Amino acid sequence: MNKQILILLIFVPTMMFAQKTKKVTDSKTNEKYYVLKSDKKVRHGEYKRSDIFGMEMIRGHYNMGVRDSIWECFFRGNLVSKYDFINNKIIVCEHCLETKGKSYRVIEDGNKIDAILSRPPIFLGGDLNMLIMNEFRMPIAAIEKKISGRMTVTTVFTVDNTGLTSNFQSKTQVGYGMEEEVKRIYKTLPDLWLPGIVGENPVDVEVEHSISFSFAESLKF
């Protein structure tokens, strides 16, 4: 009798969890995660994302729409970051130090103020340049003009106090659809930013990022 009760105590909560969540598979973003059946906008449970080659890119967990537990990010099978969302602690982050020495502007009430950050925004997804290069598709205009040489595209965007990105703007005018292609890629990247911090408070921060492309004259499209 006691064994039967024990089995029920284990089995019933599992059934309740299975009934209140639904698995979602997004073929466009290569994401697999769970949402509440009562509110499909709220993620709850295991989360995974793969790259365009089917290799694991992100592994984590949501608790009622909020990231919790350990999140790990990979690039081509190699671990690039590991973050503990429960204790707000970076365990592994290969590219975090690259943000040091860069200038940032805090956005407050619509105004941009130069400020010294206690911690700049950090992207946990790996090397931004490598990710952009991995997703880059040569614009038709660039193919038609057979562009060559070195071109640098600079994009400015906001990382808000929750780590979400928005307001993508091009600071350069390379043309040939290059700025538009880079912005497209930024918008498809996972929201894996840690917000900038002033003192102990997360703030909205303007981030500026540049990436250079080199095209050989002999390159055939």
Order of alpha helices (4+ residues) and beta strands (2+ residues): alpha-beta-beta-beta-beta-beta-beta-beta-beta-beta-beta-alpha-alpha-beta-beta-alpha-beta-beta-beta
